[in-house]
Each structure stands twice: as structure tokens, then as C-alpha cells.
Amino acid sequence: MITRKTCLPALFFLPGLFFCTASVAVALADIELLSSLNQPLRAKVPLLEVTQDELDSMAVSLKVADAAALISTVRGLQYEIKQDEAGHYIEITSENVIREPVVNISLALD
């Protein structure tokens, strides 16, 4: 016999089966530093398992962990999504010379 108490949870669970949304994930490989100390920053972050639709809708944001470092060290931080024979990657560059041996950069993909 089906009681009211057993039907109620099913009413909340069943609609969730029909309104599932797809989730998409882009994997990032380790950063490859292409510049040295006392040079403008040039780095490469390979994108793994990325589709063209994901590339078309991808929004990238770069942030430096320390606000003082942003002003004095990596002013003019830029990125560009590129492709080579190995696949797609994000190239990160700066206009100014990097004089600090360690800079923490946060890369967010939306």
C-alpha cells in the first residue's frame, strides 16, 4: 500500500530527473614559464580536453594575489587563447619586466 508519506519524497525527486543540466569541465595542465627573471612575463597554460564550443564561450580572468604586486610588478597582465601543434593553450604576458622571483597569479575560467 502506498501512503502519503512515501509519495511525497518521490514528487520532489522525480522532477529533478527531467531537469538535469549538463556540466562542462576544462582541464588545465601545469604552467610552462617561457621567460626568465628580469624579462617581461611570458607563460603558457595548456588546455586539456577542451571543445570548440567551450573555447567560444570561455571567459578568462587573471588576478594577482597581492594588490601591491599588481601595481609594481605585473602591471599590464594580458592573456590570449592560442593553438599550436600540441593543442590549445592560454598565453599569459606582461608589458613590464618581472623582477620578483615568485608571483602568485590566479587564473579563472568561466
NUKELUM-237778 format. One record per atom (N, C-alpha, C, O, CB): chain; atom name; x, y, z. Coordinates in nm, 4 decimals. Glycine has a CB too. Layout:
N
NODE_nugu_rodren_east_north_up
NODE_A_CA_X_Y_Z
...
***
This chain:
110
NODE_nugu_rodren_east_north_up
NODE_A_N_0.0835_-0.1166_0.0000
NODE_A_CA_0.0000_0.0000_0.0000
NODE_A_C_0.0896_0.1250_0.0000
NODE_A_O_0.1867_0.1318_0.0753
NODE_A_CB_-0.0959_-0.0014_0.1217
NODE_A_N_0.0570_0.2224_-0.0835
NODE_A_CA_0.1322_0.3468_-0.0924
NODE_A_C_0.0643_0.4497_-0.0030
NODE_A_O_-0.0551_0.4772_-0.0150
NODE_A_CB_0.1414_0.3975_-0.2401
NODE_A_N_0.1427_0.5040_0.0847
NODE_A_CA_0.0883_0.6047_0.1757
NODE_A_C_0.1305_0.7431_0.1281
NODE_A_O_0.2132_0.7584_0.0383
NODE_A_CB_0.1360_0.5798_0.3217
NODE_A_N_0.0727_0.8393_0.1892
NODE_A_CA_0.1027_0.9783_0.1541
NODE_A_C_0.2477_1.0128_0.1869
NODE_A_O_0.3104_1.0908_0.1153
NODE_A_CB_0.0077_1.0741_0.2279
NODE_A_N_0.3008_0.9558_0.2933
NODE_A_CA_0.4383_0.9853_0.3333
NODE_A_C_0.5395_0.9321_0.2333
NODE_A_O_0.6437_0.9948_0.2143
NODE_A_CB_0.4664_0.9271_0.4700
NODE_A_N_0.5134_0.8194_0.1686
NODE_A_CA_0.6091_0.7655_0.0721
NODE_A_C_0.5979_0.8336_-0.0635
NODE_A_O_0.6962_0.8355_-0.1376
NODE_A_CB_0.5885_0.6164_0.0561
NODE_A_N_0.4863_0.8878_-0.0983
NODE_A_CA_0.4686_0.9562_-0.2271
NODE_A_C_0.5312_1.0944_-0.2274
NODE_A_O_0.5807_1.1396_-0.3307
NODE_A_CB_0.3210_0.9673_-0.2610
NODE_A_N_0.5297_1.1616_-0.1148
NODE_A_CA_0.5783_1.2987_-0.1078
NODE_A_C_0.7257_1.3107_-0.1478
NODE_A_O_0.7570_1.3977_-0.2290
NODE_A_CB_0.5587_1.3527_0.0320
NODE_A_N_0.8183_1.2287_-0.0956
NODE_A_CA_0.9584_1.2408_-0.1400
NODE_A_C_0.9748_1.2121_-0.2886
NODE_A_O_1.0586_1.2734_-0.3548
NODE_A_CB_1.0470_1.1462_-0.0602
NODE_A_N_0.8965_1.1204_-0.3409
NODE_A_CA_0.9063_1.0872_-0.4833
NODE_A_C_0.8650_1.2056_-0.5702
NODE_A_O_0.9189_1.2235_-0.6794
NODE_A_CB_0.8192_0.9651_-0.5160
NODE_A_N_0.7715_1.2855_-0.5240
NODE_A_CA_0.7281_1.4024_-0.6002
NODE_A_C_0.8393_1.5067_-0.6135
NODE_A_O_0.8460_1.5790_-0.7129
NODE_A_CB_0.6061_1.4651_-0.5342
NODE_A_N_0.9263_1.5138_-0.5127
NODE_A_CA_1.0372_1.6097_-0.5189
NODE_A_C_1.1560_1.5541_-0.5961
NODE_A_O_1.2309_1.6303_-0.6573
NODE_A_CB_1.0811_1.6486_-0.3783
NODE_A_N_1.1741_1.4230_-0.5941
NODE_A_CA_1.2875_1.3606_-0.6609
NODE_A_C_1.2668_1.3476_-0.8117
NODE_A_O_1.3588_1.3758_-0.8884
NODE_A_CB_1.3132_1.2243_-0.6012
NODE_A_N_1.1507_1.3065_-0.8550
NODE_A_CA_1.1249_1.2799_-0.9963
NODE_A_C_1.1425_1.4002_-1.0876
NODE_A_O_1.2002_1.3843_-1.1951
NODE_A_CB_0.9876_1.2278_-1.0119
NODE_A_N_1.0964_1.5193_-1.0518
NODE_A_CA_1.1199_1.6330_-1.1430
NODE_A_C_1.2678_1.6612_-1.1653
NODE_A_O_1.3057_1.7113_-1.2711
NODE_A_CB_1.0530_1.7580_-1.0886
NODE_A_N_1.3515_1.6298_-1.0674
NODE_A_CA_1.4954_1.6512_-1.0834
NODE_A_C_1.5552_1.5660_-1.1926
NODE_A_O_1.6562_1.6040_-1.2518
NODE_A_CB_1.5663_1.6235_-0.9547
NODE_A_N_1.4953_1.4511_-1.2209
NODE_A_CA_1.5442_1.3655_-1.3281
NODE_A_C_1.5226_1.4280_-1.4649
NODE_A_O_1.6001_1.4022_-1.5570
NODE_A_CB_1.4766_1.2306_-1.3221
NODE_A_N_1.4220_1.5073_-1.4799
NODE_A_CA_1.3886_1.5651_-1.6093
NODE_A_C_1.4543_1.7011_-1.6334
NODE_A_O_1.4601_1.7468_-1.7475
NODE_A_CB_1.2397_1.5787_-1.6212
NODE_A_N_1.5031_1.7656_-1.5297
NODE_A_CA_1.5613_1.8987_-1.5427
NODE_A_C_1.7098_1.9002_-1.5090
NODE_A_O_1.7596_1.9980_-1.4534
NODE_A_CB_1.4878_1.9962_-1.4536
NODE_A_N_1.7799_1.7945_-1.5416
NODE_A_CA_1.9238_1.7889_-1.5171
NODE_A_C_1.9949_1.8787_-1.6182
NODE_A_O_1.9566_1.8843_-1.7350
NODE_A_CB_1.9766_1.6422_-1.5263
NODE_A_N_2.0963_1.9474_-1.5732
NODE_A_CA_2.1747_2.0314_-1.6627
NODE_A_C_2.3100_1.9649_-1.6864
NODE_A_O_2.3621_1.8946_-1.5998
NODE_A_CB_2.1923_2.1748_-1.6042
NODE_A_N_2.3642_1.9877_-1.8018
NODE_A_CA_2.4951_1.9321_-1.8342
NODE_A_C_2.6030_2.0212_-1.7745
NODE_A_O_2.5918_2.1438_-1.7754
NODE_A_CB_2.5137_1.9182_-1.9877
NODE_A_N_2.7061_1.9585_-1.7233
NODE_A_CA_2.8183_2.0364_-1.6728
NODE_A_C_2.9382_2.0121_-1.7624
NODE_A_O_2.9565_1.9032_-1.8169
NODE_A_CB_2.8507_1.9999_-1.5252
NODE_A_N_3.0182_2.1141_-1.7763
NODE_A_CA_3.1332_2.1079_-1.8644
NODE_A_C_3.2565_2.1426_-1.7821
NODE_A_O_3.2541_2.2356_-1.7015
NODE_A_CB_3.1170_2.2040_-1.9867
NODE_A_N_3.3629_2.0682_-1.8026
NODE_A_CA_3.4867_2.0946_-1.7297
NODE_A_C_3.6019_2.1040_-1.8279
NODE_A_O_3.6114_2.0258_-1.9226
NODE_A_CB_3.5137_1.9848_-1.6243
NODE_A_N_3.6879_2.1990_-1.8044
NODE_A_CA_3.8086_2.2151_-1.8839
NODE_A_C_3.9256_2.1860_-1.7909
NODE_A_O_3.9361_2.2437_-1.6827
NODE_A_CB_3.8187_2.3598_-1.9480
NODE_A_N_4.0116_2.0974_-1.8334
NODE_A_CA_4.1286_2.0634_-1.7526
NODE_A_C_4.2459_2.1523_-1.7933
NODE_A_O_4.2661_2.1813_-1.9112
NODE_A_CB_4.1655_1.9130_-1.7686
NODE_A_N_4.3220_2.1945_-1.6937
NODE_A_CA_4.4404_2.2762_-1.7179
NODE_A_C_4.5650_2.1958_-1.6840
NODE_A_O_4.5688_2.1261_-1.5826
NODE_A_CB_4.4356_2.4071_-1.6353
NODE_A_N_4.6662_2.2055_-1.7684
NODE_A_CA_4.7946_2.1417_-1.7390
NODE_A_C_4.8799_2.2389_-1.6572
NODE_A_O_4.8388_2.3520_-1.6314
NODE_A_CB_4.8684_2.0994_-1.8709
NODE_A_N_4.9972_2.1947_-1.6173
NODE_A_CA_5.0882_2.2810_-1.5419
NODE_A_C_5.1358_2.3967_-1.6289
NODE_A_O_5.1500_2.3833_-1.7504
NODE_A_CB_5.2087_2.2004_-1.4894
NODE_A_N_5.1600_2.5096_-1.5651
NODE_A_CA_5.2060_2.6280_-1.6361
NODE_A_C_5.3494_2.6067_-1.6852
NODE_A_O_5.4314_2.5468_-1.6156
NODE_A_CB_5.1973_2.7530_-1.5452
NODE_A_N_5.3782_2.6556_-1.8037
NODE_A_CA_5.5131_2.6499_-1.8597
NODE_A_C_5.5657_2.7926_-1.8670
NODE_A_O_5.5111_2.8747_-1.9406
NODE_A_CB_5.5145_2.5810_-2.0016
NODE_A_N_5.6690_2.8226_-1.7931
NODE_A_CA_5.7275_2.9561_-1.7920
NODE_A_C_5.8233_2.9676_-1.9097
NODE_A_O_5.9173_2.8890_-1.9213
NODE_A_CB_5.8006_2.9851_-1.6572
NODE_A_N_5.8000_3.0652_-1.9970
NODE_A_CA_5.8802_3.0827_-2.1174
NODE_A_C_5.9739_3.2029_-2.1078
NODE_A_O_6.0472_3.2316_-2.2024
NODE_A_CB_5.7898_3.0979_-2.2377
NODE_A_N_5.9724_3.2726_-1.9962
NODE_A_CA_6.0594_3.3886_-1.9772
NODE_A_C_6.1417_3.3678_-1.8507
NODE_A_O_6.1147_3.2780_-1.7709
NODE_A_CB_5.9765_3.5208_-1.9685
NODE_A_N_6.2421_3.4523_-1.8346
NODE_A_CA_6.3281_3.4452_-1.7167
NODE_A_C_6.3073_3.5680_-1.6295
NODE_A_O_6.2357_3.6611_-1.6665
NODE_A_CB_6.4762_3.4328_-1.7576
NODE_A_N_6.3705_3.5665_-1.5142
NODE_A_CA_6.3676_3.6811_-1.4242
NODE_A_C_6.4280_3.8025_-1.4955
NODE_A_O_6.5218_3.7884_-1.5739
NODE_A_CB_6.4446_3.6502_-1.2920
NODE_A_N_6.3745_3.9199_-1.4685
NODE_A_CA_6.4159_4.0463_-1.5301
NODE_A_C_6.3803_4.0533_-1.6784
NODE_A_O_6.4472_4.1213_-1.7561
NODE_A_CB_6.5654_4.0658_-1.5128
NODE_A_N_6.2747_3.9825_-1.7164
NODE_A_CA_6.2175_3.9898_-1.8503
NODE_A_C_6.0667_4.0065_-1.8357
NODE_A_O_6.0115_3.9736_-1.7306
NODE_A_CB_6.2530_3.8624_-1.9352
NODE_A_N_5.9992_4.0566_-1.9383
NODE_A_CA_5.8521_4.0565_-1.9335
NODE_A_C_5.8006_3.9129_-1.9223
NODE_A_O_5.8573_3.8203_-1.9804
NODE_A_CB_5.7923_4.1260_-2.0600
NODE_A_N_5.6936_3.8966_-1.8472
NODE_A_CA_5.6373_3.7633_-1.8257
NODE_A_C_5.5847_3.7049_-1.9559
NODE_A_O_5.5175_3.7731_-2.0333
NODE_A_CB_5.5252_3.7684_-1.7213
NODE_A_N_5.6156_3.5802_-1.9787
NODE_A_CA_5.5594_3.5035_-2.0902
NODE_A_C_5.5449_3.3607_-2.0404
NODE_A_O_5.6434_3.2917_-2.0145
NODE_A_CB_5.6504_3.5114_-2.2208
NODE_A_N_5.4187_3.3176_-2.0274
NODE_A_CA_5.3906_3.1837_-1.9761
NODE_A_C_5.2796_3.1206_-2.0578
NODE_A_O_5.2030_3.1889_-2.1258
NODE_A_CB_5.3519_3.1883_-1.8264
NODE_A_N_5.2729_2.9881_-2.0495
NODE_A_CA_5.1776_2.9118_-2.1296
NODE_A_C_5.1080_2.8104_-2.0383
NODE_A_O_5.1735_2.7370_-1.9644
NODE_A_CB_5.2490_2.8401_-2.2497
NODE_A_N_4.9739_2.8073_-2.0444
NODE_A_CA_4.8946_2.7113_-1.9674
NODE_A_C_4.8153_2.6266_-2.0672
NODE_A_O_4.7160_2.6741_-2.1223
NODE_A_CB_4.7986_2.7843_-1.8643
NODE_A_N_4.8574_2.5022_-2.0914
NODE_A_CA_4.7847_2.4173_-2.1859
NODE_A_C_4.6439_2.3831_-2.1368
NODE_A_O_4.6222_2.3580_-2.0183
NODE_A_CB_4.8626_2.2893_-2.2109
NODE_A_N_4.5498_2.3827_-2.2300
NODE_A_CA_4.4110_2.3439_-2.2023
NODE_A_C_4.3925_2.2001_-2.2485
NODE_A_O_4.4177_2.1676_-2.3646
NODE_A_CB_4.3085_2.4400_-2.2737
NODE_A_N_4.3488_2.1148_-2.1580
NODE_A_CA_4.3280_1.9741_-2.1899
NODE_A_C_4.1796_1.9456_-2.2059
NODE_A_O_4.0969_1.9999_-2.1327
NODE_A_CB_4.3886_1.8839_-2.0811
NODE_A_N_4.1467_1.8614_-2.3007
NODE_A_CA_4.0088_1.8174_-2.3201
NODE_A_C_3.9112_1.9343_-2.3352
NODE_A_O_3.8114_1.9418_-2.2635
NODE_A_CB_3.9661_1.7304_-2.2041
NODE_A_N_3.9398_2.0236_-2.4267
NODE_A_CA_3.8542_2.1396_-2.4488
NODE_A_C_3.7916_2.1293_-2.5884
NODE_A_O_3.8588_2.0950_-2.6856
NODE_A_CB_3.9352_2.2727_-2.4333
NODE_A_N_3.6630_2.1594_-2.5959
NODE_A_CA_3.5925_2.1554_-2.7242
NODE_A_C_3.5851_2.2963_-2.7833
NODE_A_O_3.6115_2.3947_-2.7142
NODE_A_CB_3.4498_2.0958_-2.7072
NODE_A_N_3.5497_2.3052_-2.9090
NODE_A_CA_3.5374_2.4359_-2.9736
NODE_A_C_3.4257_2.5183_-2.9110
NODE_A_O_3.4391_2.6400_-2.8982
NODE_A_CB_3.5120_2.4191_-3.1234
NODE_A_N_3.3154_2.4540_-2.8715
NODE_A_CA_3.2061_2.5262_-2.8059
NODE_A_C_3.2527_2.5871_-2.6741
NODE_A_O_3.2158_2.6998_-2.6411
NODE_A_CB_3.0867_2.4325_-2.7815
NODE_A_N_3.3335_2.5128_-2.5989
NODE_A_CA_3.3864_2.5649_-2.4729
NODE_A_C_3.4806_2.6819_-2.4982
NODE_A_O_3.4797_2.7797_-2.4234
NODE_A_CB_3.4590_2.4543_-2.3952
NODE_A_N_3.5611_2.6724_-2.6023
NODE_A_CA_3.6516_2.7832_-2.6361
NODE_A_C_3.5744_2.9081_-2.6751
NODE_A_O_3.6116_3.0191_-2.6371
NODE_A_CB_3.7453_2.7428_-2.7498
NODE_A_N_3.4670_2.8899_-2.7510
NODE_A_CA_3.3875_3.0035_-2.7962
NODE_A_C_3.3199_3.0773_-2.6819
NODE_A_O_3.3018_3.1989_-2.6886
NODE_A_CB_3.2837_2.9573_-2.8941
NODE_A_N_3.2822_3.0045_-2.5765
NODE_A_CA_3.2104_3.0669_-2.4653
NODE_A_C_3.2994_3.0918_-2.3433
NODE_A_O_3.2507_3.1372_-2.2397
NODE_A_CB_3.0933_2.9801_-2.4253
NODE_A_N_3.4284_3.0627_-2.3546
NODE_A_CA_3.5184_3.0729_-2.2398
NODE_A_C_3.5515_3.2182_-2.2065
NODE_A_O_3.5844_3.2981_-2.2942
NODE_A_CB_3.6469_2.9954_-2.2668
NODE_A_N_3.5418_3.2496_-2.0793
NODE_A_CA_3.5854_3.3805_-2.0290
NODE_A_C_3.6991_3.3563_-1.9300
NODE_A_O_3.6850_3.2770_-1.8369
NODE_A_CB_3.4660_3.4597_-1.9610
NODE_A_N_3.8095_3.4233_-1.9497
NODE_A_CA_3.9276_3.4056_-1.8662
NODE_A_C_3.9490_3.5315_-1.7846
NODE_A_O_3.9355_3.6425_-1.8360
NODE_A_CB_4.0528_3.3732_-1.9516
NODE_A_N_3.9825_3.5145_-1.6569
NODE_A_CA_4.0206_3.6298_-1.5756
NODE_A_C_4.1488_3.5967_-1.5011
NODE_A_O_4.1672_3.4857_-1.4511
NODE_A_CB_3.9072_3.6691_-1.4762
NODE_A_N_4.2368_3.6954_-1.4951
NODE_A_CA_4.3650_3.6814_-1.4274
NODE_A_C_4.3678_3.7760_-1.3091
NODE_A_O_4.3286_3.8922_-1.3199
NODE_A_CB_4.4833_3.7094_-1.5238
NODE_A_N_4.4145_3.7254_-1.1962
NODE_A_CA_4.4272_3.8094_-1.0777
NODE_A_C_4.5594_3.7791_-1.0095
NODE_A_O_4.6040_3.6644_-1.0065
NODE_A_CB_4.3087_3.7872_-0.9803
NODE_A_N_4.6210_3.8813_-0.9555
NODE_A_CA_4.7425_3.8645_-0.8776
NODE_A_C_4.7029_3.8650_-0.7317
NODE_A_O_4.6224_3.9480_-0.6893
NODE_A_CB_4.8475_3.9760_-0.9088
NODE_A_N_4.7589_3.7725_-0.6538
NODE_A_CA_4.7191_3.7556_-0.5138
NODE_A_C_4.7461_3.8799_-0.4299
NODE_A_O_4.6678_3.9117_-0.3404
NODE_A_CB_4.7917_3.6372_-0.4535
NODE_A_N_4.8540_3.9498_-0.4566
NODE_A_CA_4.8920_4.0665_-0.3775
NODE_A_C_4.8667_4.1927_-0.4595
NODE_A_O_4.9229_4.2082_-0.5679
NODE_A_CB_5.0412_4.0580_-0.3333
NODE_A_N_4.7837_4.2821_-0.4093
NODE_A_CA_4.7495_4.4048_-0.4834
NODE_A_C_4.8725_4.4913_-0.5081
NODE_A_O_4.8825_4.5547_-0.6131
NODE_A_CB_4.6439_4.4857_-0.4070
NODE_A_N_4.9658_4.4953_-0.4141
NODE_A_CA_5.0872_4.5744_-0.4328
NODE_A_C_5.1702_4.5173_-0.5474
NODE_A_O_5.2310_4.5922_-0.6239
NODE_A_CB_5.1704_4.5780_-0.3027
NODE_A_N_5.1726_4.3854_-0.5592
NODE_A_CA_5.2466_4.3222_-0.6683
NODE_A_C_5.1828_4.3563_-0.8015
NODE_A_O_5.2527_4.3734_-0.9014
NODE_A_CB_5.2525_4.1700_-0.6495
NODE_A_N_5.0516_4.3664_-0.8039
NODE_A_CA_4.9823_4.4009_-0.9275
NODE_A_C_5.0245_4.5389_-0.9755
NODE_A_O_5.0455_4.5597_-1.0949
NODE_A_CB_4.8304_4.3956_-0.9075
NODE_A_N_5.0367_4.6319_-0.8837
NODE_A_CA_5.0713_4.7691_-0.9213
NODE_A_C_5.2182_4.7797_-0.9626
NODE_A_O_5.2497_4.8421_-1.0639
NODE_A_CB_5.0423_4.8650_-0.8051
NODE_A_N_5.3079_4.7192_-0.8846
NODE_A_CA_5.4501_4.7405_-0.9091
NODE_A_C_5.5146_4.6363_-0.9990
NODE_A_O_5.6129_4.6665_-1.0665
NODE_A_CB_5.5220_4.7437_-0.7801
NODE_A_N_5.4619_4.5146_-1.0016
NODE_A_CA_5.5324_4.4070_-1.0694
NODE_A_C_5.4701_4.3649_-1.2003
NODE_A_O_5.5397_4.3566_-1.3016
NODE_A_CB_5.5407_4.2903_-0.9809
NODE_A_N_5.3416_4.3384_-1.2011
NODE_A_CA_5.2806_4.2808_-1.3207
NODE_A_C_5.1705_4.3698_-1.3775
NODE_A_O_5.0632_4.3222_-1.4144
NODE_A_CB_5.2244_4.1435_-1.2895
NODE_A_N_5.1982_4.4965_-1.3836
NODE_A_CA_5.1048_4.5880_-1.4470
NODE_A_C_5.0918_4.5493_-1.5940
NODE_A_O_5.1915_4.5176_-1.6588
NODE_A_CB_5.1514_4.7362_-1.4316
NODE_A_N_4.9731_4.5517_-1.6452
NODE_A_CA_4.9538_4.5186_-1.7851
NODE_A_C_4.9524_4.3698_-1.8135
NODE_A_O_4.9938_4.3274_-1.9214
NODE_A_CB_5.0595_4.5824_-1.8658
NODE_A_N_4.9061_4.2904_-1.7202
NODE_A_CA_4.8959_4.1460_-1.7388
NODE_A_C_4.7889_4.1165_-1.8431
NODE_A_O_4.6767_4.1660_-1.8327
NODE_A_CB_4.8634_4.0745_-1.6047
NODE_A_N_4.8230_4.0364_-1.9433
NODE_A_CA_4.7311_4.0074_-2.0533
NODE_A_C_4.7290_3.8574_-2.0791
NODE_A_O_4.8207_3.7849_-2.0405
NODE_A_CB_4.7718_4.0846_-2.1817
NODE_A_N_4.6231_3.8124_-2.1450
NODE_A_CA_4.6154_3.6719_-2.1845
NODE_A_C_4.5593_3.6628_-2.3256
NODE_A_O_4.4936_3.7545_-2.3749
NODE_A_CB_4.5278_3.5904_-2.0852
NODE_A_N_4.5870_3.5504_-2.3884
NODE_A_CA_4.5311_3.5227_-2.5199
NODE_A_C_4.5209_3.3712_-2.5353
NODE_A_O_4.6144_3.2989_-2.5009
NODE_A_CB_4.6184_3.5861_-2.6341
NODE_A_N_4.4083_3.3233_-2.5865
NODE_A_CA_4.3917_3.1808_-2.6122
NODE_A_C_4.4468_3.1525_-2.7509
NODE_A_O_4.4037_3.2121_-2.8496
NODE_A_CB_4.2416_3.1368_-2.6004
NODE_A_N_4.5431_3.0604_-2.7573
NODE_A_CA_4.6112_3.0295_-2.8829
NODE_A_C_4.6087_2.8793_-2.9082
NODE_A_O_4.5655_2.8014_-2.8232
NODE_A_CB_4.7566_3.0812_-2.8805
NODE_A_N_4.6553_2.8402_-3.0255
NODE_A_CA_4.6628_2.6991_-3.0604
NODE_A_C_4.7948_2.6727_-3.1313
NODE_A_O_4.8379_2.7514_-3.2156
NODE_A_CB_4.5428_2.6570_-3.1492
NODE_A_N_4.8586_2.5613_-3.0967
NODE_A_CA_4.9762_2.5147_-3.1681
NODE_A_C_4.9569_2.3670_-3.2009
NODE_A_O_4.8465_2.3144_-3.1871
NODE_A_CB_5.1058_2.5376_-3.0844
NODE_A_N_5.0637_2.2996_-3.2445
NODE_A_CA_5.0508_2.1593_-3.2832
NODE_A_C_5.0125_2.0690_-3.1661
NODE_A_O_4.9573_1.9610_-3.1868
NODE_A_CB_5.1803_2.1109_-3.3440
NODE_A_N_5.0414_2.1122_-3.0434
NODE_A_CA_5.0078_2.0317_-2.9247
NODE_A_C_4.8635_2.0534_-2.8787
NODE_A_O_4.8110_1.9726_-2.8021
NODE_A_CB_5.1034_2.0650_-2.8101
NODE_A_N_4.7990_2.1603_-2.9237
NODE_A_CA_4.6611_2.1884_-2.8838
NODE_A_C_4.6425_2.3328_-2.8419
NODE_A_O_4.7261_2.4181_-2.8717
NODE_A_CB_4.6194_2.0969_-2.7709
NODE_A_N_4.5333_2.3601_-2.7728
NODE_A_CA_4.5008_2.4958_-2.7281
NODE_A_C_4.5722_2.5266_-2.5961
NODE_A_O_4.5983_2.4378_-2.5150
NODE_A_CB_4.3475_2.5127_-2.7117
NODE_A_N_4.6025_2.6545_-2.5777
NODE_A_CA_4.6648_2.6984_-2.4532
NODE_A_C_4.6332_2.8458_-2.4295
NODE_A_O_4.5929_2.9185_-2.5203
NODE_A_CB_4.8182_2.6751_-2.4568
NODE_A_N_4.6530_2.8871_-2.3051
NODE_A_CA_4.6374_3.0279_-2.2682
NODE_A_C_4.7777_3.0850_-2.2518
NODE_A_O_4.8565_3.0357_-2.1710
NODE_A_CB_4.5515_3.0454_-2.1359
NODE_A_N_4.8082_3.1882_-2.3280
NODE_A_CA_4.9372_3.2550_-2.3147
NODE_A_C_4.9182_3.3777_-2.2255
NODE_A_O_4.8322_3.4619_-2.2516
NODE_A_CB_4.9956_3.2950_-2.4549
NODE_A_N_4.9983_3.3867_-2.1217
NODE_A_CA_4.9925_3.4988_-2.0276
NODE_A_C_5.1188_3.5820_-2.0460
NODE_A_O_5.2299_3.5292_-2.0414
NODE_A_CB_4.9785_3.4490_-1.8788
NODE_A_N_5.1013_3.7114_-2.0668
NODE_A_CA_5.2152_3.8000_-2.0873
NODE_A_C_5.1986_3.9262_-2.0030
NODE_A_O_5.0886_3.9590_-1.9587
NODE_A_CB_5.2303_3.8361_-2.2366
NODE_A_N_5.3093_3.9955_-1.9821
NODE_A_CA_5.3051_4.1248_-1.9144
NODE_A_C_5.3819_4.2264_-1.9979
NODE_A_O_5.4711_4.1909_-2.0751
NODE_A_CB_5.3642_4.1150_-1.7705
NODE_A_N_5.3464_4.3516_-1.9815
NODE_A_CA_5.4166_4.4579_-2.0517
NODE_A_C_5.5484_4.4907_-1.9830
NODE_A_O_5.6471_4.5238_-2.0486
NODE_A_CB_5.3292_4.5826_-2.0606
NODE_A_N_5.5491_4.4814_-1.8508
NODE_A_CA_5.6654_4.5212_-1.7728
NODE_A_C_5.7547_4.4022_-1.7388
NODE_A_O_5.7123_4.2867_-1.7433
NODE_A_CB_5.6212_4.5906_-1.6455
NODE_A_N_5.8776_4.4336_-1.7052
NODE_A_CA_5.9749_4.3342_-1.6621
NODE_A_C_5.9342_4.2803_-1.5245
NODE_A_O_5.8907_4.3565_-1.4381
NODE_A_CB_6.1184_4.3953_-1.6578
NODE_A_N_5.9483_4.1507_-1.5046
NODE_A_CA_5.9194_4.0880_-1.3750
NODE_A_C_6.0499_4.0780_-1.2976
NODE_A_O_6.1439_4.0112_-1.3409
NODE_A_CB_5.8532_3.9461_-1.3926
NODE_A_N_6.0551_4.1447_-1.1831
NODE_A_CA_6.1760_4.1452_-1.1013
NODE_A_C_6.1626_4.0561_-0.9769
NODE_A_O_6.2612_4.0294_-0.9083
NODE_A_CB_6.2092_4.2877_-1.0594
NODE_A_N_6.0412_4.0111_-0.9490
NODE_A_CA_6.0176_3.9246_-0.8333
NODE_A_C_6.0331_3.7786_-0.8745
NODE_A_O_5.9830_3.7393_-0.9799
NODE_A_CB_5.8767_3.9497_-0.7733
NODE_A_N_6.1020_3.6966_-0.7930
NODE_A_CA_6.1185_3.5559_-0.8302
NODE_A_C_5.9906_3.4731_-0.8196
NODE_A_O_5.9781_3.3696_-0.8851
NODE_A_CB_6.2237_3.4941_-0.7442
NODE_A_N_5.8946_3.5185_-0.7367
NODE_A_CA_5.7689_3.4450_-0.7196
NODE_A_C_5.6523_3.5434_-0.7316
NODE_A_O_5.6478_3.6442_-0.6611
NODE_A_CB_5.7652_3.3705_-0.5813
NODE_A_N_5.5589_3.5134_-0.8209
NODE_A_CA_5.4363_3.5916_-0.8358
NODE_A_C_5.3201_3.4930_-0.8401
NODE_A_O_5.3184_3.4026_-0.9236
NODE_A_CB_5.4400_3.6822_-0.9653
NODE_A_N_5.2235_3.5099_-0.7510
NODE_A_CA_5.1065_3.4230_-0.7486
NODE_A_C_4.9976_3.4820_-0.8371
NODE_A_O_4.9477_3.5919_-0.8125
NODE_A_CB_5.0549_3.4036_-0.6039
NODE_A_N_4.9621_3.4069_-0.9401
NODE_A_CA_4.8584_3.4509_-1.0339
NODE_A_C_4.7451_3.3506_-1.0279
NODE_A_O_4.7664_3.2297_-1.0369
NODE_A_CB_4.9139_3.4647_-1.1802
NODE_A_N_4.6249_3.4023_-1.0125
NODE_A_CA_4.5053_3.3184_-1.0114
NODE_A_C_4.4406_3.3261_-1.1492
NODE_A_O_4.4157_3.4347_-1.2015
NODE_A_CB_4.4050_3.3630_-0.8992
NODE_A_N_4.4140_3.2098_-1.2068
NODE_A_CA_4.3533_3.2004_-1.3391
NODE_A_C_4.2158_3.1382_-1.3229
NODE_A_O_4.2034_3.0252_-1.2758
NODE_A_CB_4.4419_3.1169_-1.4373
NODE_A_N_4.1117_3.2123_-1.3622
NODE_A_CA_3.9749_3.1621_-1.3503
NODE_A_C_3.9118_3.1510_-1.4883
NODE_A_O_3.9210_3.2431_-1.5694
NODE_A_CB_3.8902_3.2538_-1.2594
NODE_A_N_3.8473_3.0372_-1.5143
NODE_A_CA_3.7771_3.0146_-1.6401
NODE_A_C_3.6292_3.0053_-1.6127
NODE_A_O_3.5863_2.9271_-1.5279
NODE_A_CB_3.8275_2.8872_-1.7108
NODE_A_N_3.5509_3.0839_-1.6832
NODE_A_CA_3.4045_3.0800_-1.6685
NODE_A_C_3.3416_3.0398_-1.7990
NODE_A_O_3.2192_3.0305_-1.8082
NODE_A_CB_3.3490_3.2162_-1.6224
***
